[in-house]
Structure formats: structure tokens, C-alpha cells
């Protein structure tokens, strides 16, 4: 029955999205076709167009306009993206080509919380493999690219933004300044934002206050022969972040990032070398920002080091190929303390886990015909994981525990090391079969090693329902994907319906055992869905309709997968004239009752909702612009299905962490 529902939705999506634009069509010459069908190239370190100013507390909030993306909320910060029904370890986040891992076992600080608000990045969501240089895509990739400064004739560029909102009384100030010329530049940027608890549509206060400060310095230099070097150092400090969806808050999280990038032309292409490090220190407790009878504190950290070398070549106008190698090391360590003076080690949540990854990839794209392009690639990853303090004891002297002992008691496994040999690949084609439309087909096999939490979390309690134990013996996930899409454009219209299926062998499922302990096991799963986009613009007016439906099935137990979003639809209508811009957005979601209550991840079924947002941007002078937005104009009480269960004492009857009620946001930006 579920397959039939998805199939009907896919047919309706394709029919609806293709029907309207096929009225008036213009012919193109062969040369024009070749100009509109470029060979696929993916490169790092390139100049990107400036990102639009945004007022959202986090840049990732902009992805809410994509119905294929859902954002899981736990508090005022730390929105966690779910792409096509898959989230957490299945969604890679790339910040200017590098990975930054979170330091909280409970994902208070997902990688997307590291996105800069001072220099709003361009965001792209990838759902299938069309390159393997950043690793295989199991669920999705969120790619953030920071634009280079747009320096004027005087070699100076900068901006400063001051703003705030009424619901939660947030206040923000950020800015940046860059100096340089055609052969190099230096830029400094930073910002500060704070907010109090907001109210949902019913007037209930939601634990969501936070403070966030960031500062960054980056620079670039370009030689006459094309050699370039770029560097970045940044620091982010989050303070007193409250979470309605957790029994703890985060009084402190510090993130330090450094990256350096080199590149130059060579033969018929170029080479690129990127190296980075990212250190995150995180503290969460249940007493700094709330009242607790039994104090608990967790101190955790993650350390990431990585390097990637790629070579891109275009030996002729028909062929592109690339090869590369990358290596990355990670270390996670997290310990929980309790007792009257917090001197008792109660759990080794992450037992000093080391992970080493070494990867090799090769891919090629070839234009068979001016209207037909094909491509493919293969990647090998060697992944080794070791829990160095798995034997470290905690608890009381009468009954000492260890992570290794917990793994043995829950799963019967005594080997805590893991070695994976992952081979992934893809083939893709783009056929421009008419002057207005092309057929895109991509098939891929992606292998994912389980994450540190899935294999090694060791949260122990006297209450079995409060226990959470990783499984070192988990097998790797194997995603077998097929996606078919029809993309087209004509006379101001554009459209792209798509259908896809992902059959997953050894899907890593978090669920509960007979004692109600949260555990992990491998299952066979299947996800499938349909998406469609239909847009129109005449220069002044524009409209976009977007639809996404996804169905997830646990094939071993013949029931739903947890955390699958419902059918979602987003309608936008915009107007612009002489620099003025006004947008109206209507977000709708169907009721979701296809849930897995036994897993403990779904807070229950969820009702449907409709939310109306309006926003605008207006030039006041040549350098000053006013931006404003009214979120949730009708003051609806709502929450995405995938948001965390609410443990907020202010709002005990809420099933999930509700989104803010009606919120007016405004900011002034001076740009020069």
C-alpha cells in the first residue's frame, strides 16, 4: 500500500510539474545547446556570488524552504538537517570543503551550527553522487561556500548589520571588512547574537535562549602564473544555550578552525591541496541554567585533522577527469560526572575514540554528443576505529563498570576495534532530448561506516530506559540508489520532477531492546520518494512550487523507519523592483502517522500544519538596506515531525519542541 501511495505521488508530481510549461517553446541551435549543457565540473576554492543577507538565527534555517530538507529542533540553536528522511551521521556537512565534527554525544552542536552568520555562506544540498571527491553520499551533503569579497576599484569592501527580533528579544550585530586587489586580499569578520526564550503559537515559553559570538580572519594571494594560496582561522563561542528537547543545557561550546589551501594550473587543468584542523570543546550540564536535584555534567571534545589533494584535467572539450586522495583523523572523548561535588565519573560516553580514514577516488565525465553527457566514478575508503579508554572504569567501587563491559553485556561483543574497507561508485547521464528539457539518471552504491555514537556511545544508568549503548560490531551501511529527473526551462518557466529509491543493506537502526535500553542493530531498509519543483518568473514577479514525499520502511520488521518526515509542500511568491523585494512563503505538511514508536526516536504521530511567512528587503540609500521578516504570520502552534520530544518544564504538554510563534525580525545593513 505504501509503495502504491508513493508511486501515485510520483506520477502526479511528474504530470503536474510538466503540464504547465509545455505550452510555448522556442527552438535552439546546436551551438546554443552546447552552451547550456556544460560538462560537470566540481572544484574547490573558486569565487562564488555574494550570498543574500539573512535574518535567521542560523544560516541552515534557509534550507527550510526546500521540502526535501527537514530541520530537527532541540532548542534555540543547533538545528539538525534531515535530507530525504536521513539525518545525523548520514548527512555530511562541508564548510568550504572541510568537515567539522560535533562534540556533543546528544548532537547539541551539529556541524551546521558552525556556519558563519557574519559571512552568510551559499548553501547547496546534494542528494546523490555526481562526484566522490568529498566522499560518498549516503543520505545527503550540505555544502556551504563562503564567497570571496567583492572588492571595488578602491580595493575596499565591507558591511555591518544590526538587528533583532521581538519574540525571544534577540539582538545581533555582525560585519566584516576586506582590503586588497586582483592579486590578493585580507578579510576580518565577526559577530555577536543573543536571545531569550521564545514563545510558541500558544504563548507557551520554550527553553531556547543562547549567546553566540564568532570571529574569523581569512586571506588569499594569487601569483601571475596562477598559483594561489588561501588561509583561514576562526573561533566560535556559544554560551548558555538552552534546550527544551534535552535534560541538559550547554553553558559552553568553543570551536577553533584553521584551513590552508594551495592550487595552481597544470597541463590541461589544475591541482588543489587543502589541509585543515578543527577543535571543538563542549560542556553540558543540568544545573547551570536550570534547577536539578542530582547534578550531572558532561565534558566532551572532538579533534579533526584532514588533508585532500585533487587533480582535475580537461584534455579536450569533451572530457573531464579527476583523481584524488584524502586522509582524515578524528578523536572523540566524552565523560559524564555526578555526585554532590561532581567528582564521580558516572559514564565514559565516548571512550577516547580514534578514527582514521584514507580515501582514493577517480572519476570521468564525457560528452558523447552535444546533447548527451555520461560520467562515473569509483572511491575506496579505509576506515579504522579504536576505543582507547574502553576499559576505563566508572561508577562506584562496589560495582565498577566500563564501556567494554557494557558492550559485552548488551551485545556479547568483546572486540572494540573496527576496520572497514568501503568501495563506492556511481554512473550518471544527462540527455538533452529536446530544446527545452533533459533527462537525468544517476545510479550509485555508497558505503558508510557507522559513526562514533552508533558504535561507541556508553551512557549507563540504574534506570534501563535511560541507557544508551553503541554497538562496536555494527556492519557498514550500503546504499544502492537510483534517481531519475526531468529538468527543463522555457519562456520564464523552469521545472524538475524527480523520483528516487534507496535500498539500504545493513541500515544502522537505533531502537530499544526488551529492557528499554537504546541500542543499535543492522537491518535491511528501503527509502523511496518523489520531488517536484515548478517555477516561473517575468523579472518582476516570480513563483515557485516545491513538493517532496518520502517513505521509509524497515524491511526486517515490516514497519516504518523512525524520523521520516511527512509530505511537505512549499509555495513562494515574490516581487522585486528597483532593489525592493517582498516574498511570501507558505509551508505545508501533511499529518505523519507512519511512525516507529518502539524506537524511542519518534515522539508520536504528528498533525499537519500550514505556516505563512513574509519578508522584504529595501534600499534606503546607496549603502544602507533594511531587511525585515514576519515568521509564522498567523501565530500557529506547530513543530516539524522530526523535532525532538519536549522535556521542557515550562511546556510539559507539548509533544515536540514547538517552533516560535509570530516573530518580527528586522535588520539594517550598511555595505560598501
N, C-alpha and C positions, 0 to 999 in steps of 0.2 A: 504494500500500500504506500509506504513512504517513498519507494522508488518511483511509483507512478505519479505521486504528487510532484516530486522534483522534475520528472520528465515533462509533465504538463506545464509546469512553471517555465522550464527551459524553452518549450515550443512557443508559449505565449510571449516570452521575453524576446525571442528571435523575431517573431512575427510583428510584435508591436514596435520594436526598435527599427525594423527595416521598412515598415509600411509607409511612414510619412515622408522620408527623404527621397523616395524613388520617383518623384513626380517630374522635376525638371533637372536635366542632366546635360553637362557640356562635354564635348569631345576634347581630348588632349593628344598632342603629338607624342611620338616615341621618345623624343628628347625630353619633353616635359615629364613623362612617366619616370624616366631615369632620374630626374632631379628630385622627384617626390618619393623615390624608393631608395634611400641610401643604404649602403652596406652597414650592417650593425657594427658599431664600434663602442666599446666601453673603456674609458680612460680615466685616470685619476689626475688630480692637480690642475684641472682646467678651469678657466674663468667661467663663472655662472652668472646669470642675470640676477639683479638685486631682488631679494625676497620682499614681499609686501609686509607692511607693518601689521602687527597683530596685537591684540589686547588680551588674549587668553593667558591664564596663569602659567601654562606650559605650552611650548610650541607644538607638542604632539597633539594638543587639543584640536589643531587644524584638521587632523585626519578624521574627525567625526563626520565630516561632510562626505566621506567615502563609505557607502553602505557595506562594502566588503570588510571594513575595519570596525571593530568594536573596542571600546575603551573601558577597562575594568577599573572601578574606583574603590579605593580603600580609605582615602582621606582627601585633604585639600591639594596634595601633591602626589606624584608617583602614579599617574595614570598609566596602565599597563595595556599595550595594544594586543588585540586578538585578531588575526588575519585568517579569514575563511574558516573560522571555527577552531583555530590552533593558536596557542599563545605560549607565554613564558619561554622555556628553553627552545621552543620550535620557531620563535621569531628572532632572527638576528637583527641587531641594531648597529649600523655602521655610521660613525661620526667622522666625516671627512676621510673615509677609507679605513678607520681603525675600529676595533671592538673595545668596549669598556664594559666590564662585568660589574654586576651589583654586589654589594657587600652585606645584604640583609637576607638571611635564610627565608624570611617571610615576604620578600620582594617589596619592602617599603621603598626601595630605591631602584626600580627597574632602570635599565640603561637609557631609556628615553628621558628620564629625569635629568640627564646630563646635557640635554640640548640647550644651547645658549639662547637666552631671551634678549640679551644685549645686541647680538648679531643674528637676527632671525634666519635660520637656515632654510634652504629649499628642501622639501620633503618629497620623497618618492617611495612608493610601496611596490615591491616586486613579489609576485605570487608564483612564478615558475622560473625554471632555469633557462636563461638565454646567455649566461656566462657563468663560469665556475671559478673565476679568479678570487672571489671572496668566500668561496665555499659553497656547497650545495644548499639549495633551498628546500627545507622540509615543510615548514608552514608558510613562512614569508620572510622578507627582508625589508626593514625600514631604513632607507638611505638618506642621510642628512648631509647636505653640501653647503658649506659656508661660502657665500660669494666673496670674491676679491673686491677691494674698494674701487669705486668708480671715481678715479681722480680726474679733476678738471684741469684746465690749462695752467692753473697756478700750482698744480701738484698738491692740492689740499682737499680733503673730504672728511665730513664728519656728521654726526647727528646727536641729538639729545631728546629724550622722550620723558615726559612727566605725566602721570595719570593715576587712575584709581577706579574703584567701584563702590557702590553703596551696600550691596549685600555681602557682608563679611568685612566691609570697610577696608578694602585692600588699598595699598599705596605702592606706587612703583616709580623708579627713576632709573634710566639706563642711557647709555650713549657710547660713542666711540669716535676716535679721530685718527686719520691716516695721512701720512705725508710721503711723497715720493714722485716717481716719474715712470717713464716707459721701461726702465731697466731695474726698477726695484721700489719697494715701499715698506713702511713700518706702520703698524696699526696697534693702538691700545683701545681696549673696550672694557666695559664693566657695567654692573647694575645692582640694584637692591630692590627687593619687594617683600612686603609683609602683609598678612591678612589675619583677621579674626575668624571665629567660627561663623559659617553662613547659615541661613535658614532655608529649608526646603519649601516646596509649594504649599504645604500645610502649616507653615510657620514654626515647624519644629527646628530647634538648633542642632546642627550636625558638627561633630568634632572635626574641624578642618583647618584650624589656624596653622600658620607657618611663617618662617622667615627664610629668605634665600638671598645670598649675595654671591656675585661672581666677578672675576677679573681675568683678563687674558691679554697676552701680547703675542702678535704674530708678525712675520716679515717674509719678504720674498726678494730674490735677486735673479736677474736674467742676463746672461752673457751674450755677446754678439754672435757666438756660434750656436746659440740655442740652449746651452747648458743652463739649468736653473736649480735653485735651492730654496726651500721654504722651511720655516720653522714655526713652532707654536709652543707656548707654555700657558697653562691656565689653572685656576683654582676656583672651586665652588664650595661654599659653606652653607649648609642647611641647618637651621636651629629651631628647636621647639616645634617640630612637626607633629600634629595630632592626627590620629587615625580612628575613625568610627568603626572601621572594619577589622580592628585588631584589639587584643587585650593589652597591647603595649603602644607607646608612642616613641618618637625618635628625637631626643633632645639634641643630638649632634650627628652630622654626617659631613665628612670632608673628602673632597675629590681633587687630586692633582694629576694633570695630564701633560705630557710632553711628546711632541712628534717632530720628526725631521724628514724631509722629502727631497730627493735628488732625481734629476732626469735630464735627458739630452737626446737630440736626434741621432739616429744610427741607421745606416743603409737606407731602406725604404720605410722607415718608421721611427720608433723611439724606444728607449728603455726608461724604467722608473724604479726607484728604490725607496721604500717607505719603512721607517722604523718608529716605534712608539713605546711608551710606558704609561700605565695608568694605575694609580694607587687610590683606594677608597677605604676610609676608616668610618665605622658606623657604630653607634651606641643606641640601643633601645631599652626602655625600662617601663615599669608600670607605676612609678611613684613620682617622677619629676613633674608631670603635668596632670596627674590625677591622684586620687586617694586610693591606697592599697593596704590591705591587712597583712599580706605576705609579700614582701618586696622581692622583685626579680630584676636582674639587669643582664643584658647580653652585649658583650663587646665582640665585634667581628671586623674582619678586614679581608680585602682581596688585593692581590698584586698581579698585574698583567704586563708582560713584555712580548713584543712582536716585531717581526720584520717580514717584508714582502718584496720580491724582485720580479718584475714582469718585463717581457719584451713583446712589443707589438710591431707587426710588419704588414705592409700593403705592397707586395711586389708588382701588382698591376691593378687596373681599375676594377677587376672582377673579384679579387681575392683579398681577404684579410685573415691573418692568423696570429695567434698569441700563445706564448708559453710562460710559465712562471713557477716559482717556488716560494713557499712561506713557512714560517715557523712561529709558534706562539707558546709561551709558558704562562701558567696561571697558578696561583696559590690561594686557597681559601682557608680561613681559620675563624672559628666562632665558638665561644664558650659562654655558658649561662651560669650566673651566680645567684645565690639566695641567702637566706638567714638574716638575722637582725642587723648584722653589720656587713652583709653581702660578702662574707668571706668563705662561703661554702660553694664549691663547684658542684652544680646540680646536673649539668649535661654538657657534653662536648658535641655541640650541634654539627659543626664541620670539623672533623678531626685532622686539621692541618693537611688538607688535601692538595697534592701537586698534580697538575695535568700538563702534559707535553703533547703538542700537535705539530706534525710536519706534513706539509701537503705539496703535491705537484699537480699541475694542470696543463692541458694543451687543448686548444680549440681552433676551429677554422670556419670561416664564412665565405661562401662562394656564390657569385651571381651567375646562374646557369643561363639566364635570359634576361633582357631588360626588365621583364615583369616577374621574374621568379628568382628568389634567393633561398639558399639552403645553408644550414650550418649544423655544427655539432661539436661536442667536446667531451673529454674524459678527465676525471680527477681521482687521485689516490691520496688518502689521509691515514697516517699512522697516529693513533691516539693511545697514550699511556697515562693511567691514573693510579695514584698511590695515596693511601690514608696513613700519614706518618705517625699520627698520635692515636690510632685506633685502639691501642692497648692502654691508653692513659685512663686511670680510674677516677671516678667521681662518685658523689653520694656520701653516705655515712660509712664509718669504719666497720660497722656490723654487717653491712650488705653492699660492698663496693661493686660498682658497675663499670663497664667500658663500652665504647662503640662496637668493638669487635664482638664482645659478649652479647650485645643486643642483636647484632646481625645474625649471630648463631642461634639465639633463642627464637627469633621471629621467622627466619628463613632457613635455618640449618646450614648456613654457609660460613666457612672459616677463612676463605681466601678473600682478602680485601683489595687485592690489586686487580686492575683491569687493563687488558691490551686489546685494541681494536684495529682491524685493517679494513678501511672503508673505501670502496670503489663506487664512484658515482659517475653519471654521464647523462647526456641529453642529445636530442636531434630536434631541429626546428626548421620550419619553412615559412616563407611569406610569398604568396602568389597573388599578384595584382591582375585578377582575371577580367577586370573591366576598367573603364576610365575613372571610375568613382569608388571602387571597392576592392578590398583584398581579403584573402583567406589566410589566417594564421593558425598553424598547427604545431604544437610542441609536445613531445613525449620525453619523460625524464625518469631516471632512477636515482634517488637521493638517499644516502645513508647518514644517519645521525647517531652519534654516541650519546648515551644518557648523560644528563648534566650532573653537577656536583650534588645538588639536593636530591635528585632522583636516586643516585647511587649511595650517598653517604650521610644524609641527614640522620641525626641520632638524638631526637628530642624525647626524653623519658620523663615519666610522671607516675605517681602512685595510681592515678586515675587512667585506665586504659584508653578512654575516649580522648585524653589529652596527649597521647603518644603519637609520634610521627617518625617513621623509620624508613630510611632508604635501603635499597637492595643492591649490594655490590655485584650480584650475579646477573643483573639485567643484560639482555642481549641488545644489540644495536637496532634502531628503528630503520626500516626500509620502506621508503615512499616511492610508489610507482604511479606517476601522474600522466594524465593526458588532458590537454586543453585545446579547444577549438574556438576560434573567434572570427567574426566578420567585422572588419573595421572599414569605415568609409567616410567620405566627406564630399559635399556638393552644395553649391549655392547657399552658403551660410549654415548648412546643417552638418552635423557630424554624429556618428553613431558607432557603437561597438557592443553587440551582444556576444556573449561567450557562455560555453558550458564546459565543465571540467569534472574529473573524477580522480580521486587519490585513494588507491588501495594500499593499506599500510600493513606490512608484516612486522610482528613484534612491536606493536604500538605500546608505548610505556604509559600504563594507566595507573593513576593514583586513586585508590579506593580504600575501603575499610574491611578489615577481616572480622571474624566472628566475635572478637573481643572489643571491636570498635576502634582498634588501632589503625591509624592511617599508614598504609603500606603501598608498595609498588609491585606491579607484575606486568609481564608481556602478554598482549592479546593480539588477535588479528582484527583490524578495523577497516572501515570504508567511509570516506567522506566524499560527497558529491554536491554540486551546486550549479547555479546559473546566475549570471550577472548581465546587466544591460545598461548602457548609457545612451541617451539621446539628447543632443544639444542643438541650439540654434542661436544665431547672433546676426544682427544687421549693423553692428558697430556701436549703436547707442543702447539697444536693448539686447538682452541675452537670457536664455532659459536653458536649464539642464535638468533632466530627469534621470535618476540613478536607482537601480533596483538590485538587490542581492538576496539570494536564498541559499542556504547550506543545510545539508542533512548529514549527521554523523551517527554511525552505527557500530556498536560493539558486536562483532560477528561471533565471538566465542560464546557470549551470553545472550545473544539475540535481544539486545536492548540498546537504549540510546547511549551515546557518549556524553559525558558531562561538559558543561560550559560551551554549548553550541548556541550561537545567537539565533534569534527568530528571523523571519522575513523582514527585511528593512528596506525602506524607500526614502529617498531624499529628493525634494523638489526645490530648485532655486530659481529666483527671478531677479535680474539685476538691471540697472540703468546707469549710464555714465555719460557725462557731457562736460567738456571744458575742465577736466580734472575732478569734477564732482562725481561721486559714486554712491549708490544706495543698493543694498542687497536684501532680499527676503529669502529666508530658508525655512522649509517645513520638513521636519524629521518625523517619520512614522515607523512604528514597529508593530508587528503582529504579536498576539499572545504566544508565549512559548510554554507548551506543556509536554514536550518531548524531552524529558529530563532524566538524570540518573541520581535519584535521591540517596541511594546506598553509598555513593562515593563520598558524600560529605562536601562536595565541591559546589553543587547546585543548591542554592538557598531555598529552592522550591520552584513551583511554576511561577510564571510572571505574566502580568497583564500587558496588553498592548498599550501604546501611548502615541500621542501626537504632540510635538513641541514646535513652537513658532519662534524664530529668531530674526531680528532685523539689525542691520548695521549700515554704517556710512562713513565716508571719508571726504573731506572738503578742504581745498586750498584756501588759506586765509590771506597769505602774502606769497611772494615768490619763494620764501624759505620756510614758511610755517604752515602746518597742516593739522586739522582737527579730525580725529578718528573717534567714533562712538559705536556702541552696540547695546542693544537690549536683548539679553538672552532670556529665553522662556517668557515671552511677552505675556502669555495668558496665565502665568503663575501656576503651572501644572505641577503636581507632585508625581515624580517619576524617577525611575532608575533603570539603567541597562540591565538586561537579564544576566550578564556576565559579571556584574559588580559584586564585591564581597558582601557576605552576610553582615548585617549591622549588629555590633556588640556595644553600641553607644548607650550609656545610661541615660543620656538626655532624650533618647528616642527609642525606647525599648520595644515598641510595637512594630517598627519598620523591619521588613524582611531583608532589604538590601540597603546599602548606603545610598541615600537619595541624592540626586543632583540638586544644585542650587535652584531656589525659586526665582522669581523675576529679579533680574540683575541689570543695573545700568552701569556700563563701563565707558569711560572717556579718557582720551589722552591727547596731549599736544606734542607734536614732533617738529623740531627745528632741524633742517637738513641743509648743508652747504657743501 
